């Protein structure tokens, strides 16, 4: 299933407390329809001292947000844009911005 955003896309948050904030997509959860955006929706997690973190304390982490609250940024206009999918004659499926500029080609990994 193809979604309008994928990992490593630059997106802008269009709804919620972080509206207008831009960031890079770190992870997409297809089942829950959530995304984790770098630097957005951060919370503090309290951690115990361990070998990895000998001091313990508070660590900031990004929380998932609904995928409908973000839009990818169009490289030509550097503004958020809606995305549609177009299948060419040779069978390639492409993500296309509303203004017609091609964002990328959709490829599916073989399992």
C-alpha positions in Angstrom: 0.0 0.0 0.0 1.4 3.4 -1.0 1.0 6.4 1.3 1.7 10.1 0.6 4.8 10.1 2.8 7.6 7.7 3.3 10.8 7.5 5.3 13.4 10.4 4.7 10.8 12.7 3.2 10.7 16.4 4.3 7.3 17.1 5.6 5.4 20.0 7.3 2.9 19.4 10.1 -0.5 20.9 9.0 -2.6 20.2 12.2 -2.2 20.1 15.9 0.1 21.9 18.4 3.1 21.7 16.1 1.4 23.2 13.0 3.9 24.8 10.6 6.9 22.8 11.9 9.0 21.0 9.3 11.1 17.9 9.8 12.4 14.7 8.3 10.3 11.5 8.5 12.2 9.0 10.6 9.7 6.1 10.6 6.3 5.2 9.1 4.0 2.7 10.7 1.7 1.4 8.0 -0.6 -0.6 10.3 -1.3 2.2 12.8 -1.0 5.0 10.1 1.5 6.9 12.2 4.7 8.7 11.4 7.6 9.9 13.6 9.0 13.3 12.5 12.4 14.4 13.6 12.2 17.3 16.1 8.4 17.3 16.3 6.1 16.0 19.1 9.0 15.5 21.5 8.4 14.3 25.1 10.7 13.5 28.0 11.4 9.9 29.0 12.8 9.2 32.4 15.5 6.5 32.3 17.3 4.6 35.0 21.1 4.6 35.1 22.5 1.8 33.0 25.7 1.0 31.2 24.5 2.9 28.1 23.4 5.9 30.1 25.3 5.8 33.4 23.9 9.1 34.7 20.2 8.2 34.1 17.9 11.2 33.9 15.6 12.6 31.2 15.9 11.9 27.5 13.9 13.6 24.8 12.3 11.3 22.2 9.9 11.9 19.3 6.4 10.4 19.6 4.3 9.2 16.7 1.7 11.4 15.1 -1.1 10.6 12.7 -0.1 10.5 9.1 -3.0 12.7 8.1 -1.4 15.6 10.0 1.6 15.9 7.7 2.1 16.8 4.1 5.3 16.4 2.0 7.2 19.4 0.9 7.4 20.1 -2.8 11.0 20.5 -3.9 10.2 23.1 -6.6 8.1 25.5 -4.5 9.3 24.4 -1.0 5.7 24.5 0.2 3.6 21.6 1.5 1.7 19.9 -1.3 -0.9 17.1 -1.8 0.3 14.0 -3.6 -1.3 11.8 -6.2 -0.1 8.6 -7.8 0.3 8.2 -11.6 1.1 5.0 -13.4 3.0 5.5 -16.7 2.7 3.4 -19.8 5.7 1.2 -18.9 4.1 0.3 -15.5 6.1 2.7 -13.2 4.1 4.1 -10.4 5.2 7.7 -9.5 4.3 10.1 -6.6 3.4 13.4 -8.3 2.7 16.7 -6.6 -0.5 18.5 -7.6 1.4 21.0 -9.8 2.7 18.1 -11.9 6.2 17.8 -10.6 7.4 14.2 -10.0 8.5 13.6 -6.4 9.8 10.0 -6.9 9.1 6.6 -8.3 7.4 4.1 -6.0 9.2 0.8 -5.7 8.1 -2.2 -3.7 10.5 -4.5 -2.0 10.1 -8.2 -2.8 9.6 -10.5 0.2 
